[in-house]
Amino acid sequence: MTPRRAAEDVVFCVVFFTRLPLPAFDFGGRPLAQAIWAAPVAGAVVGMVGCLVYLAALMLDVPVPVAAALTLAAGMLVTGCLHEDGLSDVADGFGGGATRERKLEIMRDSRIGAYGASALLMSALIRWSAIAALANPLYVCSALIAAHAASRALLAAFMVLLPPARTDGLAASAGRAQADGAYVSLAIGALALLAIGASGLAVAALCLALVFFGLRAACLRQIGGHTGDTLGALQQAGEITVLVVASAMLT
């Protein structure tokens, strides 16, 4: 891969995974799967936005719990709640559908049910609690960058190890990710986890592996593959995992 192609992939992922006001780019119809290795880099950008908001809030003497809430809100705003939407759809589909077809139908429905609302509430509550518990600006920034990057580092491998569950939709149109790209993405995620220390990296990597293979098994059993929504749910689960590990290891 040339440096120019790598830079284009990074920009592609930042454009796809965030709502940052960037110039319009022409990617020539390139499928997402070809650039998905750079997803953790886009995640690091989201994490840095959260860091800036947290630091700004503390400089204005905002209490830590409120600063943590503002930080979480900034992450949701900069991503357009892309991954939260996936989490709620998966919770509703897996929890409320009796058949594979019904689960996929529910996941495509824009309405949010009790399972989805509960999943969103718990995701926000756990992440907010972890950020507030970390409190120290250095710890918070380290955890945010590690969590946002490492959680997105799982996406390429998930696309490699699971077929699309539908013949249409985001997962199908994104194409199939390549194993070498997945390895690069995981390596970037591991480097990001170093922000919470060597012990934090080891514990977080183990927990992320459990989350990854647990959700993979659930997707195979429930719908026979992955969708864009399941990738969003994976990111949310990964972000929660790293923040919780960081709150335990750094405080």
Buried (B, 14 or more C-beta within 10 A) or exposed (E): EEEEEBEBBBBBBBBBBBEEEEEEEEBEEBBBBBBBBBBBBBBBBBBBBBBEBBBBBBEEEBEBBEBBBBBBBBBBEBBEBBBBBBBBBBBBBBBBBEEBEEBBEBBEEEEBBEBBEBBBEBBBEBBBBBBBBBBEBEBBBBBBBBBBBBBBBBBBBBBBBBBBBBEEBBBBEBBEBBEEBBBBBBEBBBBBBEBBBEEBBEBBBEBBEEBBEEBBEBBBEBBBBBBBBBBBBBBBBBBBBBBBBBBEBBE
